[in-house]
């Protein structure tokens, strides 16, 4: 069976910073994440080294500090997460799984209308 890599929760935190603000140095990542995570510079370096091995990030030397960039985009990372969730929830129907996910969010009326529209479009496509 093909092994699919899944971004860990710690890697998500780093990637989210990079997606929003790249490039970032180790110190910039440390300052951005230390309050939320308590991670030291050395912890960030360890994560970045692991993430380089997984081809999730790369860096460019720019004088004093390395500038880190993401190699995996948000859409790809999210698709990997969804694939992992589908494998984990294979015993449940997709409807039951989606219902549980949706119930875990505070959806606005507009969000609900958007979901209804997506479902209606899927239904129309199915009927063709």
C-alpha positions in Angstrom: 0.0 0.0 0.0 1.3 3.4 -0.9 2.4 5.5 2.1 0.9 9.0 2.1 2.7 11.6 4.1 0.6 13.8 6.3 1.7 17.1 7.7 2.0 16.9 11.4 0.3 19.5 13.7 3.6 21.1 14.5 4.5 21.3 10.8 1.1 22.9 10.1 1.9 25.7 12.5 5.2 26.4 10.7 3.7 26.1 7.2 0.8 28.4 8.2 3.4 31.1 9.1 5.2 30.6 5.8 2.1 30.6 3.7 1.1 33.9 5.3 4.5 35.7 5.5 7.2 33.9 3.5 10.1 34.1 3.4 10.8 33.9 7.1 14.0 33.4 9.1 14.3 31.1 12.0 14.1 34.0 14.4 11.0 35.4 12.7 9.4 31.9 13.0 10.5 31.7 16.6 9.0 35.1 17.5 5.8 34.2 15.6 5.3 30.9 17.3 6.9 31.1 20.8 3.9 32.6 22.6 1.5 30.0 21.2 3.8 27.0 21.3 6.6 27.7 23.7 9.1 26.5 21.1 12.7 27.6 21.3 14.8 28.5 18.3 16.4 25.0 18.5 13.0 23.4 18.4 12.1 25.4 15.3 15.4 24.4 13.7 14.7 20.7 14.4 11.2 21.0 12.8 12.6 22.8 9.8 15.3 20.2 9.3 12.7 17.4 9.3 10.5 19.4 7.0 13.4 19.9 4.5 13.8 16.1 4.4 10.1 15.8 3.6 10.4 18.4 0.9 7.9 20.7 2.7 10.3 23.7 3.0 13.5 25.0 1.5 15.8 27.9 2.4 18.0 30.4 0.6 21.0 32.0 2.3 20.7 35.7 2.3 23.7 37.1 4.1 23.3 36.5 7.9 20.1 34.4 8.0 18.5 31.7 6.0 15.2 32.6 4.4 12.6 29.8 4.6 10.0 29.1 2.0 7.3 26.5 1.7 7.5 23.8 -1.0 4.1 22.4 -0.3 1.1 24.6 -0.9 -2.0 24.8 1.3 -4.2 23.0 -1.2 -1.8 20.0 -1.4 -1.4 19.8 2.3 -5.2 20.0 2.8 -5.8 17.3 0.2 -3.3 15.0 2.1 -5.2 15.7 5.3 -8.5 14.9 3.7 -7.1 11.7 2.2 -5.8 10.6 5.7 -9.2 11.5 7.2 -11.0 9.4 4.6 -8.8 6.4 5.3 -9.4 6.8 9.0 -13.1 7.1 8.7 -13.6 4.4 6.0 -16.1 2.6 8.3 -18.5 5.6 8.2 -20.4 6.9 5.2 -19.1 10.2 3.8 -22.3 11.9 4.7 -21.9 10.9 8.4 -18.3 12.1 8.4 -19.1 15.4 6.7 -22.1 15.9 9.0 -19.8 15.5 12.1 -17.2 17.9 10.6 -19.8 20.5 9.8 -21.4 20.2 13.2 -18.0 21.0 14.8 -18.0 24.5 13.2 -20.1 27.5 14.0 -21.4 28.1 10.4 -23.1 31.3 9.5 -26.3 31.4 7.4 -24.2 32.5 4.4 -21.9 29.5 4.9 -24.9 27.1 5.0 -26.3 28.7 1.9 -22.9 28.2 0.1 -22.9 24.5 1.2 -26.5 24.1 -0.1 -25.4 25.7 -3.4 -22.4 23.3 -3.7 -24.6 20.3 -3.0 -27.2 21.5 -5.6 -24.4 21.8 -8.2 -23.2 18.3 -7.4 -26.7 17.0 -7.7 -27.2 18.7 -11.1 -23.8 17.3 -12.4 -24.9 13.8 -11.2 -28.1 14.1 -13.2 -26.4 14.9 -16.4 
